[in-house]
Amino acid sequence: MNILLIGSGGREHAIANALARSPRLKQLFVAPGNPGIARRGELVDLDVADHRSVAEFCRQNGVGLVVVGPEQPLIAGIADDLAAQDILVFGPTRAAARLEGSKGFTKDLCRAHHIPTADYGRFDNEAAALVFAREKGAPIVVKADGLAAGKGVVVAQNLDEAERAIRAMFAGSFGRSGSEVVIEEFLQGEEVSFFALCDGERALSFSTAQDHKRVGEGDTGPNTGGMGAYSPASALTPAMEALVLETIVEPTLRAMREMGAPYRGVLYAGLMLTAEGPKLIEYNARLGDPEAQVILPRLENDLLELMLAAARGALPERAPRFSTRAALTVVLAAKNYPATPIVGTQIRELERAEAAENVIVTHAGTKLVEGKLLAAGGRVLNVTALADTVVEAHARAYAAVDLIDWSGGFCRRDIGWREVARERA
């Protein structure tokens, strides 16, 4: 089967690696891809915002399934437009993708269907938002309603910080994404990521992970798209996974069906494990990045078969199998990220890390210029290691990181610190 994969980051490189293991894969096309993904498939010059052109490419090249990696094309309705041309898509429709595209939409859905989440208010004007924040007090969480590349959330420890965030969002710091703001109570607990494969009717557990969104060690500094992750997240026990499916994911699927927007694809639930039980922080309508880099190497099933089943509305009865081994990913980012990253710096000795045992290097923001590998984004490379424990995966990943010669980059040195501490206790 010929597949078109849409995206260019580390998540899409991890997806490409997993699809390449399928005996059903004939040809993998990737738009736009990156130099690392080019080893797995043919990069095509295709404007993915032009849905007619994407459909025409699929017809001309016998594409049997389109896999959409990032959220923006889904929210723009690529699944709807391709389905209208009888092209099978792994990923939710525009209406279903509102679970990620609008935090206010998701919070209202949770309230209406008694899904455990933080108390909140949503506002389309600055004055009312400021009044609400002052009434609630700090700590408090301020979120841009729309997409903000993982950076539109401010966990304000004091009221001044909350007010600055509110004013900045309404002043346009996140463009149209901040034209509406959601303000939430601050939840105490440990944050984890739960993934489910959905076919519109049913959901199957698709493993767990814990990522590190803050740029600095000790979870300090501004939020980023993610500086690293590990899987599985032992804090989310099998019993809690079952509870999350029962009280959060399945009611969400029912609600989406009832409003005529059945959800098909990966549903990514960001959770806080509170003293009262798991509560939903937010949904994403796709695999996480860098969570995909630690989940997919552990997958023992055929990813292509699972994606086809979800897209056709016919998932198997049994949940996918995952290795008991741990995986840990370290993100290498360009200096000055998440502000304005310094791009164009050369990366050397990458092959040394790639040759390390039980290590996978995925590209996130790179380009080749005259045979030289250069940084071309904020998050540039992911170094993933597999081992029997997180402690061992941590050591193996950082040993591989240290083999790479890149003076223009940096990484956190404490990825997986909670699980490392638990294993060593």
C-alpha positions as CSV (number, residue, x, y, z in Angstrom):
1,M,0.0,0.0,0.0
2,N,1.2,3.5,-0.8
3,I,1.0,6.0,2.1
4,L,1.2,9.8,2.2
5,L,2.6,11.1,5.5
6,I,2.1,14.8,6.2
7,G,4.5,16.6,8.4
8,S,8.2,17.5,8.9
9,G,9.1,17.0,12.5
10,G,10.4,14.4,14.9
11,R,6.9,13.0,15.4
12,E,6.7,12.3,11.7
13,H,10.1,10.8,11.6
14,A,9.0,8.4,14.4
15,I,5.8,7.6,12.5
16,A,7.8,6.9,9.3
17,N,10.1,4.6,11.2
18,A,7.1,2.6,12.5
19,L,5.3,2.5,9.2
20,A,8.5,1.2,7.6
21,R,8.2,-1.9,9.7
22,S,4.9,-2.9,8.1
23,P,5.0,-5.6,5.5
24,R,2.0,-3.9,3.9
25,L,3.9,-0.7,3.1
26,K,4.8,-0.4,-0.6
27,Q,5.8,3.2,-1.0
28,L,5.9,6.0,1.6
29,F,5.6,9.6,0.4
30,V,6.2,12.4,2.8
31,A,5.2,16.1,2.5
32,P,7.4,18.0,3.3
33,G,9.5,15.7,5.4
34,N,13.1,16.4,6.5
35,P,16.5,14.9,5.8
36,G,16.1,12.1,8.3
37,I,12.7,11.1,7.0
38,A,14.2,11.0,3.5
39,R,15.9,7.7,4.4
40,R,12.4,6.2,4.9
41,G,10.4,7.6,2.1
42,E,10.2,9.9,-0.9
43,L,9.9,13.6,0.0
44,V,7.4,15.4,-2.2
45,D,7.0,19.1,-2.9
46,L,3.3,19.4,-2.1
47,D,1.4,22.3,-0.6
48,V,-0.5,20.5,2.1
49,A,-2.7,23.6,2.6
50,D,-4.0,23.1,-0.9
51,H,-6.3,20.1,-0.3
52,R,-7.2,19.7,-3.9
53,S,-3.6,19.3,-4.9
54,V,-3.1,16.8,-2.1
55,A,-6.1,14.8,-3.4
56,E,-4.8,14.9,-6.9
57,F,-1.4,13.7,-5.8
58,C,-3.1,10.8,-4.0
59,R,-5.1,9.8,-7.1
60,Q,-2.1,10.0,-9.3
61,N,0.2,8.0,-7.0
62,G,-2.3,5.3,-5.8
63,V,-2.2,6.5,-2.2
64,G,-4.4,4.2,0.0
65,L,-4.1,6.1,3.2
66,V,-3.1,9.7,4.3
67,V,-1.5,9.9,7.7
68,V,-1.6,13.5,9.1
69,G,1.0,14.1,11.8
70,P,0.6,17.7,12.9
71,E,-2.5,19.4,14.2
72,Q,-2.8,22.4,11.9
73,P,-3.9,20.5,8.7
74,L,-6.5,18.6,10.8
75,I,-8.0,21.8,12.2
76,A,-8.0,23.2,8.6
77,G,-10.2,20.3,7.5
78,I,-7.8,18.2,5.4
79,A,-9.5,15.0,6.6
80,D,-12.9,16.3,5.5
81,D,-11.7,17.5,2.1
82,L,-9.9,14.2,1.3
83,A,-12.8,12.1,2.5
84,A,-15.0,14.0,0.1
85,Q,-12.7,12.6,-2.6
86,D,-13.0,9.0,-1.2
87,I,-9.4,9.2,0.2
88,L,-8.9,7.4,3.5
89,V,-7.4,9.6,6.2
90,F,-5.9,8.7,9.6
91,G,-6.9,11.8,11.7
92,P,-10.0,13.5,12.9
93,T,-12.3,15.8,10.9
94,R,-12.3,19.6,11.4
95,A,-15.3,19.4,13.7
96,A,-13.7,16.6,15.8
97,A,-10.3,18.3,15.9
98,R,-11.9,21.2,17.8
99,L,-10.9,19.1,20.9
100,E,-7.5,20.6,20.3
101,G,-8.3,23.7,18.2
102,S,-10.4,25.3,20.9
103,K,-9.6,24.9,24.6
104,G,-12.9,26.6,25.4
105,F,-14.8,24.1,23.3
106,T,-13.2,21.2,25.2
107,K,-13.8,22.8,28.6
108,D,-17.5,23.3,27.8
109,L,-17.8,19.7,26.6
110,C,-16.3,18.5,29.8
111,R,-18.7,20.6,31.9
112,A,-21.7,19.4,29.9
113,H,-20.7,15.7,30.2
114,H,-19.3,15.6,33.7
115,I,-15.7,14.8,32.6
116,P,-13.3,15.6,35.4
117,T,-11.2,18.7,34.7
118,A,-10.2,22.0,36.3
119,D,-12.8,24.6,37.0
120,Y,-12.5,27.4,34.5
121,G,-13.9,30.5,32.8
122,R,-13.6,31.5,29.1
123,F,-13.4,35.1,28.0
124,D,-13.4,37.2,24.8
125,N,-12.5,40.4,26.4
126,E,-9.6,41.5,28.7
127,A,-11.6,43.3,31.4
128,A,-13.8,40.3,32.3
129,A,-10.8,38.0,32.2
130,L,-8.9,40.2,34.6
131,V,-11.9,40.4,37.0
132,F,-12.2,36.6,37.0
133,A,-8.4,36.1,37.7
134,R,-8.5,38.6,40.5
135,E,-11.5,36.9,42.1
136,K,-9.9,33.4,41.9
137,G,-6.3,34.5,42.9
138,A,-3.0,32.7,42.2
139,P,-1.6,30.3,41.3
140,I,-3.8,30.2,38.2
141,V,-3.5,29.0,34.6
142,V,-4.0,31.3,31.6
143,K,-4.4,29.7,28.2
144,A,-4.8,31.0,24.7
145,D,-7.9,29.3,23.3
146,G,-6.4,28.3,20.0
147,L,-3.2,26.7,18.7
148,A,0.0,28.2,20.0
149,A,2.7,25.5,19.2
150,G,2.6,24.3,22.8
151,K,3.5,27.7,24.1
152,G,0.2,29.3,24.8
153,V,-0.1,28.3,28.4
154,V,1.1,30.4,31.4
155,V,1.1,28.8,34.8
156,A,1.0,32.1,36.8
157,Q,2.4,31.8,40.4
158,N,1.1,35.3,41.3
159,L,-1.6,37.6,40.2
160,D,0.8,40.1,38.5
161,E,2.1,37.2,36.2
162,A,-1.5,36.2,35.4
163,E,-2.5,39.8,34.5
164,R,0.5,40.2,32.3
165,A,-0.4,36.9,30.5
166,I,-4.0,38.0,30.0
167,R,-3.0,41.4,28.6
168,A,-0.4,39.9,26.4
169,M,-2.8,37.4,24.9
170,F,-5.5,40.0,24.2
171,A,-2.8,42.3,22.8
172,G,-2.0,39.6,20.1
173,S,1.1,37.8,21.5
174,F,-0.4,34.6,20.0
175,G,-2.3,36.2,17.1
176,R,-5.9,35.0,16.6
177,S,-5.2,32.0,19.0
178,G,-5.3,34.5,21.9
179,S,-8.4,36.4,20.9
180,E,-10.2,34.2,23.4
181,V,-8.7,33.1,26.7
182,V,-9.4,30.3,29.1
183,I,-8.5,30.7,32.7
184,E,-8.4,27.6,34.9
185,E,-7.8,26.7,38.5
186,F,-4.3,25.4,39.2
187,L,-4.3,21.6,39.6
188,Q,-1.9,20.0,42.1
189,G,-0.4,16.6,41.1
190,E,1.8,14.9,38.5
191,E,1.2,15.5,34.8
192,V,1.2,12.5,32.4
193,S,0.1,11.8,28.8
194,F,-2.4,9.1,27.9
195,F,-3.0,8.1,24.3
196,A,-5.9,6.3,22.8
197,L,-6.6,5.0,19.3
198,C,-10.2,5.9,18.3
199,D,-12.4,4.7,15.5
200,G,-15.4,6.9,16.1
201,E,-17.1,4.4,18.4
202,R,-14.4,2.8,20.5
203,A,-11.1,3.7,22.1
204,L,-8.1,1.5,22.7
205,S,-5.3,2.4,25.1
206,F,-2.2,3.4,23.1
207,S,0.4,3.6,25.9
208,T,1.5,6.4,28.2
209,A,4.3,8.9,28.5
210,Q,5.5,11.8,30.5
211,D,7.1,14.8,28.7
212,H,9.0,17.9,29.9
213,K,7.5,21.1,28.5
214,R,9.6,23.7,30.4
215,V,12.8,24.7,28.7
216,G,15.0,24.6,31.8
217,E,16.2,21.8,34.1
218,G,14.1,21.3,37.2
219,D,11.0,22.2,35.0
220,T,11.8,25.9,35.0
221,G,11.5,28.6,32.4
222,P,8.9,29.1,29.7
223,N,6.9,26.3,28.1
224,T,8.1,24.8,24.8
225,G,6.8,22.2,22.4
226,G,8.6,19.6,24.6
227,M,12.2,19.1,25.6
228,G,12.0,15.3,26.2
229,A,9.9,12.4,27.3
230,Y,9.9,8.9,28.5
231,S,7.5,5.9,28.2
232,P,5.7,4.2,29.8
233,A,4.7,6.6,32.7
234,S,4.5,4.3,35.7
235,A,2.6,7.0,37.6
236,L,-0.4,6.1,35.5
237,T,-1.1,2.6,36.7
238,P,-3.2,0.1,34.7
239,A,-6.1,0.7,37.0
240,M,-5.9,4.5,36.4
241,E,-5.6,3.9,32.7
242,A,-8.9,2.0,32.8
243,L,-10.4,4.9,34.9
244,V,-9.2,7.4,32.3
245,L,-10.9,5.5,29.5
246,E,-14.1,5.1,31.5
247,T,-14.4,8.7,32.9
248,I,-12.6,10.9,30.4
249,V,-12.0,9.3,26.9
250,E,-15.2,7.3,26.4
251,P,-17.6,10.1,27.5
252,T,-15.7,12.4,25.1
253,L,-16.2,10.0,22.2
254,R,-19.9,9.7,23.0
255,A,-20.2,13.5,23.1
256,M,-18.5,13.9,19.8
257,R,-20.8,11.3,18.2
258,E,-23.8,12.9,19.6
259,M,-22.9,16.2,18.0
260,G,-22.3,14.5,14.6
261,A,-18.5,14.7,14.8
262,P,-17.2,11.1,15.5
263,Y,-13.6,11.1,16.5
264,R,-11.2,8.9,14.5
265,G,-7.4,8.9,15.0
266,V,-5.2,9.3,18.0
267,L,-6.6,11.2,21.0
268,Y,-3.9,12.5,23.3
269,A,-5.1,13.4,26.8
270,G,-2.9,15.5,28.9
271,L,-3.8,14.6,32.5
272,M,-3.1,15.7,36.0
273,L,-3.0,13.0,38.6
274,T,-4.6,14.8,41.5
275,A,-5.6,13.6,45.0
276,E,-9.2,13.3,43.7
277,G,-8.1,11.2,40.7
278,P,-7.0,11.9,37.1
279,K,-8.3,15.1,35.6
280,L,-8.1,16.3,32.0
281,I,-5.8,19.2,31.4
282,E,-6.3,19.4,27.6
283,Y,-6.7,17.2,24.5
284,N,-4.5,17.0,21.4
285,A,-5.9,15.6,18.2
286,R,-2.7,13.7,17.2
287,L,0.3,12.0,18.6
288,G,2.5,14.1,20.8
289,D,6.0,15.3,19.9
290,P,8.2,14.1,21.6
291,E,5.9,11.5,23.0
292,A,5.6,9.7,19.6
293,Q,9.4,9.2,19.7
294,V,9.2,7.1,22.9
295,I,5.8,5.4,22.3
296,L,6.2,4.1,18.7
297,P,9.6,2.3,19.2
298,R,7.9,0.3,21.9
299,L,4.9,-0.7,19.7
300,E,4.9,-4.4,18.8
301,N,1.8,-4.3,16.5
302,D,1.8,-3.2,12.9
303,L,1.1,0.6,13.0
304,L,-0.1,0.7,9.5
305,E,-2.8,-2.0,10.2
306,L,-3.9,-0.1,13.3
307,M,-4.2,3.2,11.4
308,L,-6.2,1.6,8.7
309,A,-8.5,0.0,11.2
310,A,-9.1,3.3,13.0
311,A,-9.7,5.2,9.7
312,R,-12.2,2.6,8.6
313,G,-14.0,2.6,11.9
314,A,-13.1,-0.9,12.8
315,L,-10.5,-1.2,15.5
316,P,-9.7,-4.7,16.8
317,E,-11.0,-5.8,20.1
318,R,-7.7,-6.1,21.8
319,A,-5.5,-3.1,22.7
320,P,-2.1,-2.8,20.9
321,R,0.8,-4.5,22.5
322,F,3.9,-2.6,23.7
323,S,7.3,-3.7,24.8
324,T,7.9,-3.7,28.5
325,R,11.2,-1.9,27.8
326,A,11.5,1.8,28.6
327,A,12.2,4.5,26.1
328,L,13.6,8.0,26.8
329,T,14.0,10.8,24.3
330,V,16.2,13.9,24.7
331,V,15.3,16.9,22.5
332,L,18.3,18.9,21.2
333,A,17.2,22.5,20.5
334,A,18.8,25.4,18.8
335,K,20.2,28.1,21.2
336,N,17.7,30.8,22.2
337,Y,14.8,28.4,21.8
338,P,11.9,28.9,22.6
339,A,12.3,32.6,21.7
340,T,14.0,33.1,18.3
341,P,16.2,30.1,17.7
342,I,19.6,30.5,16.1
343,V,19.4,28.6,12.9
344,G,21.9,27.6,10.3
345,T,24.5,26.2,12.6
346,Q,26.2,22.9,11.5
347,I,25.7,19.6,13.1
348,R,28.5,17.1,12.9
349,E,29.2,13.5,14.1
350,L,25.5,12.6,14.0
351,E,26.4,9.1,12.6
352,R,28.2,8.3,15.8
353,A,25.0,8.7,17.9
354,E,23.0,6.8,15.2
355,A,25.4,3.9,15.5
356,A,25.0,3.5,19.3
357,E,23.3,0.4,20.4
358,N,19.5,0.7,21.1
359,V,19.6,4.4,20.1
360,I,17.3,6.1,17.5
361,V,18.0,9.6,16.2
362,T,15.1,11.4,14.7
363,H,15.2,14.7,12.9
364,A,12.9,17.5,13.9
365,G,14.2,20.8,12.4
366,T,17.1,20.1,10.0
367,K,18.1,20.8,6.4
368,L,20.9,19.7,4.1
369,V,22.9,22.4,2.3
370,E,25.7,21.3,0.1
371,G,26.1,18.1,2.0
372,K,26.1,19.8,5.4
373,L,23.4,19.1,8.0
374,L,22.2,22.4,9.5
375,A,19.8,23.4,12.2
376,A,16.6,24.8,10.6
377,G,14.2,25.2,13.6
378,G,13.8,25.4,17.3
379,R,13.7,21.7,18.2
380,V,16.2,20.2,15.9
381,L,17.0,16.5,16.9
382,N,15.6,13.8,19.1
383,V,17.9,11.1,20.6
384,T,15.9,8.1,21.9
385,A,17.3,5.2,23.8
386,L,15.6,1.9,24.8
387,A,16.6,-0.1,27.9
388,D,15.1,-2.3,30.6
389,T,14.7,0.7,32.9
390,V,14.4,4.4,32.6
391,V,17.6,4.8,34.6
392,E,19.4,2.8,31.9
393,A,17.6,4.5,29.0
394,H,18.5,7.9,30.5
395,A,22.2,7.0,30.7
396,R,22.2,5.6,27.2
397,A,20.4,8.5,25.6
398,Y,22.8,11.1,27.1
399,A,25.8,9.1,26.2
400,A,24.6,9.2,22.6
401,V,23.8,13.0,22.9
402,D,27.4,13.6,23.9
403,L,28.7,11.9,20.7
404,I,27.1,14.7,18.6
405,D,29.2,17.7,17.7
406,W,26.8,20.7,17.7
407,S,27.9,23.9,19.4
408,G,24.7,25.7,18.3
409,G,22.5,23.5,20.3
410,F,21.5,22.6,23.9
411,C,19.4,20.1,25.8
412,R,18.0,19.5,29.3
413,R,20.1,17.0,31.2
414,D,17.3,15.8,33.5
415,I,14.7,14.2,31.3
416,G,12.8,11.5,33.1
417,W,14.0,12.8,36.5
418,R,10.8,11.8,38.3
419,E,11.0,8.2,37.1
420,V,14.7,8.0,37.6
421,A,14.1,9.0,41.3
422,R,11.4,6.4,41.7
423,E,13.5,3.7,40.2
424,R,16.4,4.6,42.5
425,A,14.4,4.9,45.6
